[in-house]
Protein backbone atom coordinates (compact mmCIF):
# COMPACT_ATOMS: atom_id res chain seq x y z
CA UNK A 1 0.00 0.00 0.00
CA UNK A 2 1.58 3.17 -1.20
CA UNK A 3 0.58 6.28 0.69
CA UNK A 4 2.22 9.67 0.96
CA UNK A 5 0.60 11.04 4.09
CA UNK A 6 -0.67 9.84 7.45
CA UNK A 7 -4.23 10.48 6.23
CA UNK A 8 -6.62 7.70 7.17
CA UNK A 9 -8.76 8.56 4.16
CA UNK A 10 -5.78 8.02 1.90
CA UNK A 11 -5.10 4.65 3.53
CA UNK A 12 -8.70 3.51 3.06
CA UNK A 13 -8.59 4.48 -0.59
CA UNK A 14 -5.14 3.03 -1.20
CA UNK A 15 -6.28 -0.26 0.31
CA UNK A 16 -8.94 -0.43 -2.37
CA UNK A 17 -11.98 0.11 -0.16
CA UNK A 18 -14.88 2.23 -1.34
CA UNK A 19 -14.40 5.24 0.92
CA UNK A 20 -17.24 7.05 2.63
CA UNK A 21 -17.03 10.68 3.61
CA UNK A 22 -19.68 13.02 4.87
CA UNK A 23 -19.77 16.58 6.04
CA UNK A 24 -20.61 18.73 9.01
CA UNK A 25 -21.45 22.37 8.60
CA UNK A 26 -20.21 24.43 11.57
CA UNK A 27 -22.81 26.37 13.56
CA UNK A 28 -23.69 30.04 13.25
CA UNK A 29 -22.36 30.77 16.68
CA UNK A 30 -19.59 29.84 19.05
CA UNK A 31 -21.12 26.65 20.40
CA UNK A 32 -18.44 24.09 19.60
CA UNK A 33 -20.62 21.26 20.89
CA UNK A 34 -22.89 21.67 17.87
CA UNK A 35 -20.19 20.34 15.55
CA UNK A 36 -19.32 17.55 18.00
CA UNK A 37 -22.97 16.54 18.13
CA UNK A 38 -23.22 16.25 14.36
CA UNK A 39 -19.98 14.31 14.20
CA UNK A 40 -21.17 11.90 16.90
CA UNK A 41 -24.12 10.94 14.71
CA UNK A 42 -22.00 9.90 11.75
CA UNK A 43 -18.56 9.03 13.09
CA UNK A 44 -18.86 5.25 12.95
CA UNK A 45 -20.26 5.29 9.43
CA UNK A 46 -17.68 7.37 7.58
CA UNK A 47 -13.92 7.35 7.05
CA UNK A 48 -13.53 11.10 7.15
CA UNK A 49 -15.65 14.17 7.79
CA UNK A 50 -15.55 17.33 5.68
CA UNK A 51 -15.95 20.56 7.56
CA UNK A 52 -17.33 23.26 5.34
CA UNK A 53 -15.73 26.70 5.18
CA UNK A 54 -18.39 29.40 5.46
CA UNK A 55 -20.46 27.61 2.84
CA UNK A 56 -22.67 29.72 0.60
CA UNK A 57 -20.68 32.65 2.01
CA UNK A 58 -22.68 32.68 5.22
CA UNK A 59 -20.51 33.49 8.24
CA UNK A 60 -20.07 30.54 10.59
CA UNK A 61 -17.68 29.12 13.13
CA UNK A 62 -14.43 28.60 11.25
CA UNK A 63 -13.61 25.38 9.50
CA UNK A 64 -10.17 25.02 11.09
CA UNK A 65 -11.46 25.32 14.68
CA UNK A 66 -14.22 22.84 13.94
CA UNK A 67 -11.70 20.43 12.40
CA UNK A 68 -9.56 20.68 15.52
CA UNK A 69 -12.59 19.76 17.62
CA UNK A 70 -13.18 16.68 15.47
CA UNK A 71 -9.53 15.75 15.66
CA UNK A 72 -9.59 16.01 19.45
CA UNK A 73 -12.53 13.59 19.37
CA UNK A 74 -10.25 11.14 17.57
CA UNK A 75 -12.00 11.62 14.23
CA UNK A 76 -10.62 12.25 10.75
CA UNK A 77 -11.48 15.72 9.48
CA UNK A 78 -11.16 17.07 5.96
CA UNK A 79 -10.42 20.77 6.16
CA UNK A 80 -12.36 22.62 3.48
CA UNK A 81 -10.63 25.84 2.50
CA UNK A 82 -11.97 28.44 0.12
CA UNK A 83 -9.78 31.07 -1.50
CA UNK A 84 -12.55 33.65 -1.31
CA UNK A 85 -11.72 34.87 2.18
CA UNK A 86 -7.97 34.48 2.65
CA UNK A 87 -4.86 35.49 0.78
CA UNK A 88 -1.86 33.24 0.28
CA UNK A 89 -0.35 34.23 3.63
CA UNK A 90 -3.47 33.19 5.54
CA UNK A 91 -4.02 30.04 3.49
CA UNK A 92 -0.49 28.77 4.08
CA UNK A 93 -0.71 29.75 7.72
CA UNK A 94 -3.99 27.86 8.21
CA UNK A 95 -2.54 24.79 6.49
CA UNK A 96 0.30 24.82 9.01
CA UNK A 97 -2.14 25.37 11.86
CA UNK A 98 -4.17 22.36 10.71
CA UNK A 99 -1.06 20.24 10.32
CA UNK A 100 0.03 21.15 13.84
CA UNK A 101 -3.10 19.32 15.05
CA UNK A 102 -2.40 16.35 12.75
CA UNK A 103 -5.19 17.25 10.38
CA UNK A 104 -4.12 15.49 7.22
CA UNK A 105 -6.82 16.16 4.64
CA UNK A 106 -7.62 19.36 2.80
CA UNK A 107 -10.27 20.12 0.20
CA UNK A 108 -9.25 23.06 -1.98
CA UNK A 109 -12.10 25.24 -3.21
CA UNK A 110 -12.60 28.69 -4.63
CA UNK A 111 -15.90 29.13 -2.73
CA UNK A 112 -19.27 30.59 -3.55
CA UNK A 113 -19.33 34.27 -4.37
CA UNK A 114 -20.03 36.40 -1.30
CA UNK A 115 -23.15 37.76 -2.96
CA UNK A 116 -24.97 34.61 -1.84
CA UNK A 117 -24.18 35.08 1.83
CA UNK A 118 -24.83 37.36 4.75
CA UNK A 119 -22.14 39.87 3.78
CA UNK A 120 -22.75 40.66 0.12
CA UNK A 121 -21.07 44.04 0.64
CA UNK A 122 -17.80 42.45 1.71
CA UNK A 123 -14.60 42.34 -0.27
CA UNK A 124 -13.46 39.05 -1.74
CA UNK A 125 -9.86 37.92 -1.98
CA UNK A 126 -9.26 35.26 -4.62
CA UNK A 127 -5.51 35.80 -4.40
CA UNK A 128 -5.34 32.17 -5.56
CA UNK A 129 -7.95 30.05 -7.27
CA UNK A 130 -8.81 26.49 -6.28
CA UNK A 131 -6.35 25.00 -8.75
CA UNK A 132 -3.57 27.16 -7.36
CA UNK A 133 -4.49 26.25 -3.78
CA UNK A 134 -4.06 22.59 -4.74
CA UNK A 135 -0.61 23.48 -6.09
CA UNK A 136 0.18 25.38 -2.91
CA UNK A 137 -0.76 22.52 -0.57
CA UNK A 138 1.24 20.05 -2.64
CA UNK A 139 4.23 22.39 -2.87
CA UNK A 140 4.28 22.92 0.87
CA UNK A 141 4.10 19.17 1.46
CA UNK A 142 6.31 17.83 -1.33
CA UNK A 143 8.95 20.55 -1.55
CA UNK A 144 8.77 21.52 2.09
CA UNK A 145 8.70 25.15 1.10
CA UNK A 146 6.51 28.19 1.40
CA UNK A 147 5.31 29.83 -1.80
CA UNK A 148 7.84 32.55 -1.07
CA UNK A 149 10.61 29.98 -1.35
CA UNK A 150 11.66 29.63 2.30
CA UNK A 151 11.98 26.21 3.88
CA UNK A 152 9.20 25.02 6.15
CA UNK A 153 10.32 23.56 9.45
CA UNK A 154 8.25 20.36 9.55
CA UNK A 155 6.17 20.60 6.36
CA UNK A 156 2.44 19.78 6.52
CA UNK A 157 1.44 16.28 5.47
CA UNK A 158 -1.82 16.90 3.68
CA UNK A 159 -3.76 14.50 1.49
CA UNK A 160 -4.95 17.01 -1.08
CA UNK A 161 -8.43 17.01 -2.51
CA UNK A 162 -10.56 19.11 -4.80
CA UNK A 163 -14.14 19.38 -5.94
CA UNK A 164 -15.53 18.72 -9.39
CA UNK A 165 -18.91 19.66 -10.76
CA UNK A 166 -19.76 17.46 -13.75
CA UNK A 167 -23.01 19.37 -14.23
CA UNK A 168 -21.85 22.93 -14.64
CA UNK A 169 -21.31 24.42 -18.07
CA UNK A 170 -19.67 24.13 -20.47
CA UNK A 171 -19.97 20.36 -20.10
CA UNK A 172 -17.29 19.67 -22.69
CA UNK A 173 -14.67 21.37 -20.52
CA UNK A 174 -15.57 19.71 -17.23
CA UNK A 175 -13.29 16.71 -17.58
CA UNK A 176 -10.49 18.91 -18.89
CA UNK A 177 -10.85 21.09 -15.82
CA UNK A 178 -10.71 17.97 -13.65
CA UNK A 179 -7.53 17.06 -15.52
CA UNK A 180 -6.08 20.48 -14.63
CA UNK A 181 -6.80 19.86 -10.97
CA UNK A 182 -5.06 16.49 -11.23
CA UNK A 183 -2.05 18.04 -12.92
CA UNK A 184 -2.02 20.66 -10.15
CA UNK A 185 -1.76 17.82 -7.63
CA UNK A 186 -5.25 16.81 -6.52
CA UNK A 187 -5.22 13.30 -5.07
CA UNK A 188 -8.91 12.89 -4.36
CA UNK A 189 -12.03 14.45 -5.81
CA UNK A 190 -15.43 14.93 -4.25
CA UNK A 191 -18.09 15.68 -6.84
CA UNK A 192 -21.10 17.92 -6.75
CA UNK A 193 -24.36 16.17 -5.76
CA UNK A 194 -25.33 13.69 -8.46
CA UNK A 195 -28.97 13.40 -9.49
CA UNK A 196 -28.55 13.14 -13.25
CA UNK A 197 -26.89 9.74 -13.35
CA UNK A 198 -26.75 9.47 -17.15
CA UNK A 199 -24.87 12.71 -17.42
CA UNK A 200 -22.56 11.73 -14.60
CA UNK A 201 -21.80 8.39 -16.26
CA UNK A 202 -20.94 10.23 -19.47
CA UNK A 203 -18.60 12.51 -17.50
CA UNK A 204 -16.98 9.49 -15.84
CA UNK A 205 -16.51 7.84 -19.22
CA UNK A 206 -14.70 10.95 -20.44
CA UNK A 207 -12.62 10.94 -17.26
CA UNK A 208 -11.67 7.31 -17.90
CA UNK A 209 -10.85 8.12 -21.52
CA UNK A 210 -8.33 10.61 -20.13
CA UNK A 211 -7.07 7.98 -17.68
CA UNK A 212 -8.01 10.25 -14.79
CA UNK A 213 -9.70 7.47 -12.78
CA UNK A 214 -6.26 5.95 -12.35
CA UNK A 215 -4.62 9.19 -11.30
CA UNK A 216 -7.10 10.46 -8.74
CA UNK A 217 -9.59 8.90 -6.33
CA UNK A 218 -13.05 10.05 -7.38
CA UNK A 219 -15.73 10.09 -4.67
CA UNK A 220 -19.25 10.51 -6.00
CA UNK A 221 -21.26 13.17 -4.18
CA UNK A 222 -24.84 12.47 -3.11
CA UNK A 223 -27.40 14.47 -1.14
CA UNK A 224 -30.74 13.04 -0.03
CA UNK A 225 -33.82 15.17 -0.56
CA UNK A 226 -35.82 15.82 2.59
CA UNK A 227 -38.84 17.01 0.64
CA UNK A 228 -40.18 17.77 -2.82
CA UNK A 229 -39.66 21.44 -2.02
CA UNK A 230 -35.95 20.83 -1.51
CA UNK A 231 -35.74 18.99 -4.85
CA UNK A 232 -37.38 21.92 -6.61
CA UNK A 233 -35.15 24.40 -4.83
CA UNK A 234 -32.01 22.47 -5.81
CA UNK A 235 -33.20 22.23 -9.39
CA UNK A 236 -34.16 25.85 -9.83
CA UNK A 237 -32.13 27.88 -7.41
CA UNK A 238 -28.74 26.29 -6.81
CA UNK A 239 -26.18 27.24 -9.48
CA UNK A 240 -24.56 24.33 -11.28
CA UNK A 241 -27.05 21.76 -9.97
CA UNK A 242 -28.71 19.29 -12.35
CA UNK A 243 -31.88 17.65 -11.00
CA UNK A 244 -33.82 15.84 -13.75
CA UNK A 245 -37.58 16.38 -13.96
CA UNK A 246 -38.34 12.73 -13.24
CA UNK A 247 -36.52 12.95 -9.90
CA UNK A 248 -38.51 16.05 -8.92
CA UNK A 249 -41.71 14.30 -10.06
CA UNK A 250 -40.88 11.22 -8.01
CA UNK A 251 -40.56 13.41 -4.92
CA UNK A 252 -43.67 15.51 -5.72
CA UNK A 253 -45.70 12.39 -6.45
CA UNK A 254 -45.00 11.04 -2.97
CA UNK A 255 -47.31 12.00 -0.07
CA UNK A 256 -45.68 14.68 2.05
CA UNK A 257 -45.15 12.49 5.11
CA UNK A 258 -43.41 9.84 3.02
CA UNK A 259 -41.16 12.27 1.12
CA UNK A 260 -38.15 12.02 3.48
CA UNK A 261 -38.23 8.24 3.11
CA UNK A 262 -38.47 8.57 -0.68
CA UNK A 263 -35.55 11.01 -0.70
CA UNK A 264 -33.41 8.53 1.20
CA UNK A 265 -34.40 5.75 -1.19
CA UNK A 266 -33.41 7.82 -4.22
CA UNK A 267 -30.08 8.48 -2.54
CA UNK A 268 -29.45 4.81 -1.76
CA UNK A 269 -30.48 3.74 -5.27
CA UNK A 270 -28.07 6.30 -6.72
CA UNK A 271 -25.21 4.95 -4.63
CA UNK A 272 -26.03 1.38 -5.69
CA UNK A 273 -25.96 2.37 -9.34
CA UNK A 274 -22.83 4.49 -8.96
CA UNK A 275 -21.01 1.59 -7.32
CA UNK A 276 -21.08 -0.09 -10.72
CA UNK A 277 -19.41 2.84 -12.46
CA UNK A 278 -15.79 2.10 -13.19
CA UNK A 279 -13.48 4.58 -11.51
CA UNK A 280 -15.74 5.48 -8.59
CA UNK A 281 -13.65 4.96 -5.46
CA UNK A 282 -16.10 6.07 -2.82
CA UNK A 283 -18.97 8.31 -1.82
CA UNK A 284 -19.31 11.73 -0.32
CA UNK A 285 -22.66 11.94 1.45
CA UNK A 286 -23.78 15.50 2.01
CA UNK A 287 -26.88 15.20 4.18
CA UNK A 288 -27.54 18.89 4.62
CA UNK A 289 -28.82 19.50 8.18
CA UNK A 290 -29.86 15.86 8.13
CA UNK A 291 -26.71 14.22 9.48
CA UNK A 292 -28.73 11.75 11.54
CA UNK A 293 -29.69 9.94 8.34
CA UNK A 294 -26.12 9.27 7.21
CA UNK A 295 -25.89 5.95 9.13
CA UNK A 296 -29.05 4.70 7.46
CA UNK A 297 -27.84 5.68 3.99
CA UNK A 298 -24.49 4.01 4.59
CA UNK A 299 -26.06 0.84 5.93
CA UNK A 300 -28.73 0.54 3.25
CA UNK A 301 -26.09 1.12 0.57
CA UNK A 302 -24.07 -1.82 1.82
CA UNK A 303 -21.17 0.39 2.87
CA UNK A 304 -21.21 -0.59 6.54
CA UNK A 305 -19.14 -1.50 8.48
CA UNK A 306 -16.31 0.79 7.61
CA UNK A 307 -12.85 -0.75 7.33
CA UNK A 308 -10.58 -0.67 10.37
CA UNK A 309 -7.38 1.10 9.40
CA UNK A 310 -4.55 1.90 11.74
CA UNK B 1 -12.43 54.56 -21.20
CA UNK B 2 -13.12 55.27 -17.56
CA UNK B 3 -16.86 54.87 -17.03
CA UNK B 4 -18.66 57.01 -14.49
CA UNK B 5 -22.19 57.97 -13.57
CA UNK B 6 -23.50 61.15 -12.02
CA UNK B 7 -23.94 61.13 -8.30
CA UNK B 8 -27.47 61.41 -6.87
CA UNK B 9 -28.60 65.03 -7.04
CA UNK B 10 -29.21 65.31 -3.30
CA UNK B 11 -25.67 64.20 -2.54
CA UNK B 12 -24.32 66.96 -4.77
CA UNK B 13 -26.55 69.64 -3.28
CA UNK B 14 -25.45 68.44 0.15
CA UNK B 15 -21.84 69.32 -0.70
CA UNK B 16 -22.65 72.91 -1.63
CA UNK B 17 -25.62 73.82 0.54
CA UNK B 18 -23.77 76.76 2.13
CA UNK B 19 -22.20 78.01 -1.10
CA UNK B 20 -23.20 81.07 -3.08
CA UNK B 21 -20.87 80.78 -6.05
CA UNK B 22 -19.58 77.50 -7.43
CA UNK B 23 -17.41 76.42 -10.30
CA UNK B 24 -18.81 73.41 -12.12
CA UNK B 25 -16.10 71.74 -14.16
CA UNK B 26 -16.67 69.08 -16.80
CA UNK B 27 -14.13 66.99 -18.65
CA UNK B 28 -14.01 66.43 -22.36
CA UNK B 29 -12.64 62.90 -22.22
CA UNK B 30 -14.12 59.63 -20.90
CA UNK B 31 -16.94 61.17 -18.87
CA UNK B 32 -18.13 62.99 -21.97
CA UNK B 33 -18.25 59.74 -23.94
CA UNK B 34 -20.27 58.01 -21.20
CA UNK B 35 -22.60 61.02 -20.74
CA UNK B 36 -21.69 61.61 -17.12
CA UNK B 37 -19.57 64.76 -17.04
CA UNK B 38 -19.17 66.45 -20.40
CA UNK B 39 -20.24 69.94 -21.44
CA UNK B 40 -23.86 68.87 -21.83
CA UNK B 41 -24.04 67.30 -18.38
CA UNK B 42 -22.39 70.39 -16.88
CA UNK B 43 -25.16 72.53 -18.36
CA UNK B 44 -27.93 70.26 -17.14
CA UNK B 45 -26.53 70.02 -13.62
CA UNK B 46 -25.96 73.78 -13.43
CA UNK B 47 -29.60 74.48 -14.30
CA UNK B 48 -30.86 71.87 -11.86
CA UNK B 49 -28.71 73.23 -9.02
CA UNK B 50 -29.83 76.82 -9.62
CA UNK B 51 -33.48 75.77 -9.70
CA UNK B 52 -33.11 73.79 -6.49
CA UNK B 53 -31.54 76.78 -4.73
CA UNK B 54 -34.18 79.17 -6.04
CA UNK B 55 -36.90 76.86 -4.76
CA UNK B 56 -35.44 77.19 -1.30
CA UNK B 57 -35.27 80.95 -1.59
CA UNK B 58 -31.50 80.99 -2.04
CA UNK B 59 -29.25 82.22 -4.79
CA UNK B 60 -26.57 80.18 -6.47
CA UNK B 61 -24.19 81.42 -9.09
CA UNK B 62 -22.76 78.62 -11.19
CA UNK B 63 -19.83 79.11 -13.53
CA UNK B 64 -19.76 76.35 -16.15
CA UNK B 65 -16.42 75.22 -17.56
CA UNK B 66 -15.50 72.08 -19.44
CA UNK B 67 -11.80 71.33 -19.71
CA UNK B 68 -10.13 69.22 -22.34
CA UNK B 69 -8.88 66.94 -19.56
CA UNK B 70 -8.61 67.11 -15.80
CA UNK B 71 -5.75 64.63 -15.57
CA UNK B 72 -3.14 66.99 -17.06
CA UNK B 73 -1.59 70.08 -15.54
CA UNK B 74 -1.90 72.22 -18.62
CA UNK B 75 -5.69 72.00 -18.86
CA UNK B 76 -6.26 72.38 -15.14
CA UNK B 77 -4.18 75.57 -15.28
CA UNK B 78 -6.95 77.16 -17.35
CA UNK B 79 -9.04 77.79 -14.24
CA UNK B 80 -6.22 79.16 -12.07
CA UNK B 81 -7.17 82.78 -12.67
CA UNK B 82 -10.81 82.33 -11.69
CA UNK B 83 -10.96 79.60 -9.08
CA UNK B 84 -10.45 81.91 -6.11
CA UNK B 85 -13.72 83.68 -6.94
CA UNK B 86 -15.75 80.59 -6.02
CA UNK B 87 -16.72 78.98 -2.74
CA UNK B 88 -16.18 75.51 -4.09
CA UNK B 89 -15.70 73.38 -7.17
CA UNK B 90 -17.77 70.46 -8.34
CA UNK B 91 -15.79 68.36 -10.77
CA UNK B 92 -17.63 66.02 -13.09
CA UNK B 93 -14.38 64.29 -14.05
CA UNK B 94 -13.52 60.81 -12.87
CA UNK B 95 -11.88 60.37 -9.46
CA UNK B 96 -8.53 61.00 -11.09
CA UNK B 97 -9.55 64.43 -12.31
CA UNK B 98 -11.20 65.39 -9.02
CA UNK B 99 -8.03 64.55 -7.11
CA UNK B 100 -5.68 66.28 -9.48
CA UNK B 101 -7.80 69.39 -9.23
CA UNK B 102 -7.80 69.18 -5.43
CA UNK B 103 -4.01 68.71 -5.33
CA UNK B 104 -3.50 71.74 -7.48
CA UNK B 105 -5.91 74.12 -5.77
CA UNK B 106 -5.44 73.58 -2.07
CA UNK B 107 -7.49 76.58 -0.99
CA UNK B 108 -10.81 75.68 -2.62
CA UNK B 109 -12.93 72.66 -1.70
CA UNK B 110 -13.36 70.29 -4.64
CA UNK B 111 -16.31 67.88 -4.60
CA UNK B 112 -16.97 64.92 -6.89
CA UNK B 113 -20.06 65.12 -9.05
CA UNK B 114 -19.79 61.57 -10.39
CA UNK B 115 -19.12 58.08 -9.09
CA UNK B 116 -16.23 56.55 -10.99
CA UNK B 117 -17.10 52.97 -11.88
CA UNK B 118 -14.66 51.06 -14.06
CA UNK B 119 -12.52 50.82 -17.16
CA UNK B 120 -14.81 49.57 -19.86
CA UNK B 121 -16.44 49.80 -23.23
CA UNK B 122 -19.66 51.09 -24.75
CA UNK B 123 -21.21 47.73 -25.42
CA UNK B 124 -24.25 49.32 -27.01
CA UNK B 125 -25.87 52.73 -26.74
CA UNK B 126 -26.50 53.37 -23.06
CA UNK B 127 -24.71 50.20 -21.91
CA UNK B 128 -21.16 50.12 -20.59
CA UNK B 129 -19.34 47.06 -19.31
CA UNK B 130 -16.05 46.46 -17.56
CA UNK B 131 -13.04 45.08 -19.41
CA UNK B 132 -9.89 45.82 -17.40
CA UNK B 133 -8.81 46.18 -13.77
CA UNK B 134 -5.32 47.41 -14.52
CA UNK B 135 -3.54 44.49 -12.86
CA UNK B 136 -0.26 45.62 -14.36
CA UNK B 137 0.62 42.31 -16.03
CA UNK B 138 -1.69 41.58 -18.92
CA UNK B 139 -2.61 37.93 -19.37
CA UNK B 140 -4.90 38.38 -22.37
CA UNK B 141 -2.41 36.48 -24.50
CA UNK B 142 -3.13 33.33 -22.51
CA UNK B 143 -6.87 33.77 -22.23
CA UNK B 144 -8.01 34.23 -25.81
CA UNK B 145 -8.22 37.99 -25.44
CA UNK B 146 -10.84 37.84 -22.68
CA UNK B 147 -9.84 38.95 -19.19
CA UNK B 148 -10.90 36.66 -16.34
CA UNK B 149 -9.63 39.15 -13.77
CA UNK B 150 -12.09 41.84 -14.76
CA UNK B 151 -14.86 39.64 -16.14
CA UNK B 152 -15.04 36.64 -13.80
CA UNK B 153 -16.76 37.48 -10.51
CA UNK B 154 -14.11 35.42 -8.70
CA UNK B 155 -11.29 36.49 -11.03
CA UNK B 156 -10.42 32.79 -11.43
CA UNK B 157 -7.32 32.24 -13.51
CA UNK B 158 -8.21 28.57 -14.00
CA UNK B 159 -11.97 28.67 -14.45
CA UNK B 160 -14.81 28.14 -15.01
CA UNK B 161 -16.11 27.48 -11.52
CA UNK B 162 -18.95 25.10 -10.78
CA UNK B 163 -21.50 27.89 -10.94
CA UNK B 164 -21.28 28.53 -14.68
CA UNK B 165 -24.72 27.82 -16.12
CA UNK B 166 -25.77 28.09 -19.75
CA UNK B 167 -23.00 30.57 -20.42
CA UNK B 168 -23.90 32.81 -17.50
CA UNK B 169 -22.32 33.61 -14.15
CA UNK B 170 -23.72 32.28 -10.89
CA UNK B 171 -24.08 35.77 -9.47
CA UNK B 172 -26.26 37.17 -12.26
CA UNK B 173 -28.07 35.37 -15.04
CA UNK B 174 -27.53 38.38 -17.30
CA UNK B 175 -23.77 38.32 -16.81
CA UNK B 176 -21.68 36.30 -19.23
CA UNK B 177 -19.39 33.67 -17.70
CA UNK B 178 -15.94 34.91 -18.67
CA UNK B 179 -14.61 31.38 -18.88
CA UNK B 180 -17.40 30.31 -21.20
CA UNK B 181 -16.38 33.22 -23.44
CA UNK B 182 -12.72 32.20 -23.23
CA UNK B 183 -13.50 28.58 -24.12
CA UNK B 184 -15.80 29.61 -26.98
CA UNK B 185 -13.11 31.84 -28.43
CA UNK B 186 -10.32 29.29 -27.97
CA UNK B 187 -12.49 26.87 -29.95
CA UNK B 188 -13.09 29.48 -32.62
CA UNK B 189 -9.33 29.97 -32.88
CA UNK B 190 -8.70 26.21 -32.98
CA UNK B 191 -6.64 26.54 -29.78
CA UNK B 192 -8.71 24.74 -27.18
CA UNK B 193 -5.59 22.86 -26.12
CA UNK B 194 -4.37 26.15 -24.62
CA UNK B 195 -7.07 25.64 -21.99
CA UNK B 196 -5.14 22.70 -20.55
CA UNK B 197 -2.22 24.93 -19.51
CA UNK B 198 -2.33 25.82 -15.83
CA UNK B 199 -2.19 29.55 -15.32
CA UNK B 200 0.34 30.02 -12.51
CA UNK B 201 -0.19 31.86 -9.24
CA UNK B 202 -0.26 35.53 -10.10
CA UNK B 203 2.07 38.21 -8.89
CA UNK B 204 -0.43 40.81 -7.68
CA UNK B 205 2.26 43.25 -6.62
CA UNK B 206 1.76 45.19 -9.86
CA UNK B 207 -1.92 45.52 -9.02
CA UNK B 208 -3.50 47.61 -6.25
CA UNK B 209 -2.05 45.12 -3.76
CA UNK B 210 1.45 46.52 -4.31
CA UNK B 211 0.44 49.99 -3.18
CA UNK B 212 -0.19 53.12 -5.25
CA UNK B 213 1.46 52.68 -8.60
CA UNK B 214 3.79 54.95 -10.50
CA UNK B 215 5.22 54.82 -13.99
CA UNK B 216 8.39 56.72 -14.84
CA UNK B 217 9.63 57.02 -18.42
CA UNK B 218 13.02 58.62 -18.23
CA UNK B 219 13.17 58.94 -22.01
CA UNK B 220 10.23 61.32 -21.83
CA UNK B 221 11.32 63.32 -18.84
CA UNK B 222 12.64 66.81 -19.42
Interface residues (C-beta under 8 A of the other chain):
Chain A: X84 X88 X110 X111 X112 X113 X115 X116 X124 X126 X127 X128 X129 X130 X131 X132 X135 X136 X147 X163 X164 X165 X168 X169 X170 X172 X173 X176 X177 X179 X180 X183 X184 X192 X239 X240
Chain B: X153 X154 X155 X156 X157 X158 X159 X160 X161 X162 X163 X164 X165 X166 X167 X170 X171 X177 X180 X183 X195 X196 X198 X200 X201 X204
